Amino acid sequence: MIKRTLYFGNPAYLSLKMKQMVVKIPQTDDGDLPEEDYIRTIPIEDLGVIILDNRQITMTQGLMEALLENNCALITCDAKRMPVGLMLPLAGNTIQNERFRSQLDSSLPLRKQLWQQTIEAKIRNQAAVLKYVTGEIPKNMMKWSECVKSGDTDNMEARAAAYYWKTIFPDDPYFTRGRDEEGANILLNYGYAILRAVVARALVGAGLLPTLGIHHHNRYNAYCLADDIMEPYRPYVDKLVVDMLDEGVECKLNSTNKVRLLNIPVIEVTINEKRSPLMIAVSQTVSSLVKCFKGNIRKLIYPEM
């Protein structure tokens, strides 16, 4: 089942009633609509990601508890409308201790092999995006994807990224990829934040520690594993942003752009030679990661563009 992603950008009172999230919008002074038109209810079990983007949003403790019990990710935004916080349940799986142990006991060679597979998949998907943009297969990218070693010791990821970001936006030859840069980065950063929440939610639901990565290990990063697993999925966000810019949208977080980016969890991807919404594909990737940690398989399942 595909979980819904909800965005709240206006003042609202969010509460819980009979396993339903009740959304109450404050009435305006000149409002002449009946009270029921300002109230909506949504089943808790249908929700996967909720984005709170207004300082006048109130959420009851009961609702928050119910959302987390159903493995719903809560994202809060800062004054610049950018995601700044992510809340996930502490216990997302009934055999969480067993999953934790297999993750903690995983060997360094295994983690290096999993990172190799991750970067190979990422570069291949980046190459697919460049083919979509330029109409030509980037042979250098395909070659680099084949040259990734265990642990990516030659840093093919960085080499591919340098060429990728120089090529992906032909109308902006001076584009620089950066978290604090302007232009398309605004849309990319917002999209990546949504993707990160989807991946972190799947990891917690599978009983894994999102903090303990297979490659990323920043001591201040609580979602290292999410940042690892989302890498091959980033090009799907990139392609969406490319399409938006081709349509002439402005590089800012207005309501129209946010609506487009909120569709990231339901983007259609191909995984295991089958079409699937991105959110479901992420769950398949995470499921394969669990099996790798348990020693059942040694191959991560990633989507191919």
Summary of the structure (lengths in Angstrom):
residues: 305
radius of gyration: 20.3
end to end distance: 22.5
largest distance: 66.0
contacts: 943
relative contact order: 0.13
helix: 48%
strand: 16%
